[in-house]
Amino acid sequence: MDDFLNKFLDQTSHFFNRKPGLLPLIAILLIILNFVVHIIVGLMGVETWLASSNLLLHLGLVIGLVGILLIRPLE
């Protein structure tokens, strides 16, 4: 199990080392998707759990902050 986890973390760090701006870009897309979900729900007039919880917004913020913090150490 430890070998699998070490290999996974090693491959992940190499992947994000080659693409340092990918996590902030994913975060921006999730925040925009949250905005679109709110517009669609507002036009339909139906309240959904996804729109009321702002899950995509919060997930986007966390991924964006982690992505920005990881840019320097992975260089």
C-alpha positions in Angstrom: 0.0 0.0 0.0 2.8 2.4 0.8 4.5 1.8 -2.5 1.3 2.5 -4.3 0.8 5.8 -2.4 4.4 6.8 -3.0 4.2 6.1 -6.7 0.8 7.9 -7.0 2.2 11.1 -5.2 5.3 11.0 -7.3 3.4 10.8 -10.6 1.0 13.5 -9.5 3.8 15.9 -8.5 5.5 15.3 -11.9 2.2 15.9 -13.7 1.5 19.2 -11.9 5.2 20.2 -12.3 4.8 20.2 -16.1 1.4 22.0 -15.9 1.6 24.5 -12.9 -1.4 26.5 -13.9 -3.8 23.6 -14.3 -5.3 23.6 -10.8 -6.1 27.4 -10.8 -7.6 27.0 -14.3 -9.8 24.1 -13.0 -10.8 26.3 -10.1 -11.8 29.2 -12.3 -13.9 26.8 -14.5 -15.7 25.4 -11.4 -16.5 29.0 -10.1 -17.9 29.9 -13.6 -19.9 26.7 -13.6 -21.4 27.6 -10.2 -22.4 30.9 -11.7 -24.1 29.2 -14.7 -25.9 26.7 -12.4 -27.3 29.7 -10.4 -28.5 31.4 -13.6 -30.2 28.2 -14.9 -31.8 27.5 -11.5 -33.0 31.1 -11.3 -34.6 30.9 -14.7 -36.3 27.6 -13.9 -37.5 28.7 -10.6 -36.6 25.5 -8.9 -34.2 25.4 -5.9 -31.7 22.6 -6.0 -29.2 21.3 -3.4 -26.3 22.0 -5.8 -27.3 25.7 -6.2 -28.2 26.3 -2.6 -25.0 24.8 -1.2 -22.6 26.5 -3.6 -20.6 23.3 -3.7 -18.9 24.2 -7.0 -17.9 27.6 -5.7 -16.4 26.3 -2.5 -14.6 23.4 -4.3 -13.2 25.8 -6.8 -11.9 28.1 -4.1 -10.2 25.3 -2.3 -8.7 23.8 -5.5 -7.5 27.3 -6.6 -5.8 28.1 -3.3 -4.1 24.7 -3.2 -3.0 25.1 -6.8 -1.6 28.5 -6.1 0.3 27.3 -3.0 1.7 24.3 -5.0 3.1 26.3 -7.9 6.3 27.3 -6.2 7.2 24.0 -4.4 6.7 22.0 -7.6 9.1 24.1 -9.7 
